[in-house]
Amino acid sequence: MANPLWPASLPQDVLVDGYEHNWGVGTIRSQTDTGPAKQRRRFTAVPRPFKALTEVDRTQLATLYAFWRDTLAMGSLPFDWVYPPTQATVTFRFIGDEPPRDRPLPGAQLWEVSMNLEILP
């Protein structure tokens, strides 16, 4: 079964201000009694944390909420979206109990939405 796609009516790019990506940790490190610590690869593929910030209007905020709540079962299911640096479609998932957070922007009918996601291997 194919993953749901990020809705076309929502912004397809993220804002530079809230963008943060990390390559994930796939190693394990062990301290030794003497000498340098030992380190080795633990996994061949790891989820990679991805923080995104976007601005939406009222209609888009409702679309995002419905997508998260209904399509993604309160954010528990993965979805496909374009990864900004490469423009390739990759699989994302909301991180655990961290739903999107929104706040109104002053002087505009826009909301800033922050999302803590992970890119799945």
N, C-alpha and C positions, 0 to 999 in steps of 0.2 A: 504494500500500500504506500502510495506517495505521501510525502509530508505536505501539510498545508503550506501555501505560499503567503508571504507577507502581503497584506492587501494593497492592491495597486492604487487605491484612493489615499493611502497614507504616504508621507514623505519617504522617498527611496534612499535619501542620503541622510547622514547624521551630521550634527554640528561639530565643528572642530573643538569648541570649548569643552564639551563633555566626553569627547572620544578618549578612550583608554583601552589598550589591548596589551595582553601579556601572553607569552608563549606557552605558559603552563609548565608544571614541574613533573618531569618523568624520571627523576633520579632519587636515589636513597643515599644518605650519608651516615656513616658510622664513625664515632670517635674511637681512637685507639689509645692505649696507655702511653705510648710514646710515638713520636713522629706525626706526619700529617694524617688527617682523617682519610678514611677510605670512602670512595664514592663510585657508584655504578649506575647504569641505566636500570630502572625498575620496570618501566612500561615502554612499549613501542609506540603508543599513541595516547595522548592525554587531552581532556577538554581544555580549551584555552579561554580564560576569562576575557570578557568584552563588555565595556561600559559604553553606552550610547545615550546621547541627548538629542532631542528633536523638538521642534515647535509645531503645534497643531491647532486647528480651529475647533469650534464646538462639535461640528459634525465628525471631524476626524478623531476627536477624543472619544466620542461615542463608538465609532468604528473600532478603534484600538481596544477599548474596554470589552466590546462584544467579541472581538477576535481572541483576546486573552481569556475571557471568561468561558465562552461557548466553544469556539473552534479548538482552542488549546487546553480545554478542561482545567481552567484556572491556572494556566501557565505550565502545566505538567507535561505537555506533549511538545515534541520538536517541530520546527517549521523551517522553511527554506527562505533565504533572503540574500541579497547581494552583499558581499564582503567589500567594504570601501576601497582598500588598497589595490585589490586585484580585479575588482568588478566581476569576480566569479561567484556563482551561486553556491552557498555553503549551508550547512544545517546548524541552526541555532536552537537554544533552549533557554527559557528563563531560569535563573538560578533559584532553586528551592523555594523558600518562603519569601522571596523578594519580588513582589508584583511591581509593575511600573508605578512610578510616583509622578504626580503632576502638580503644578502650581501655576496660577494665573500670572501672566506678565503684565506689569503696570502699563496703563495707557493703551492697551490693545486688547482685542478680543481673541487673544492667543494664549495657549497654555504651553509651558515647557514640560516635557515628559522625559524623565530619566529612567533608564532600563539597565539592569544588571543581567547580562546574558552570558552564555558560554557557547563557544563554537565546538561542536561535537566532532570527534575524529571520524 
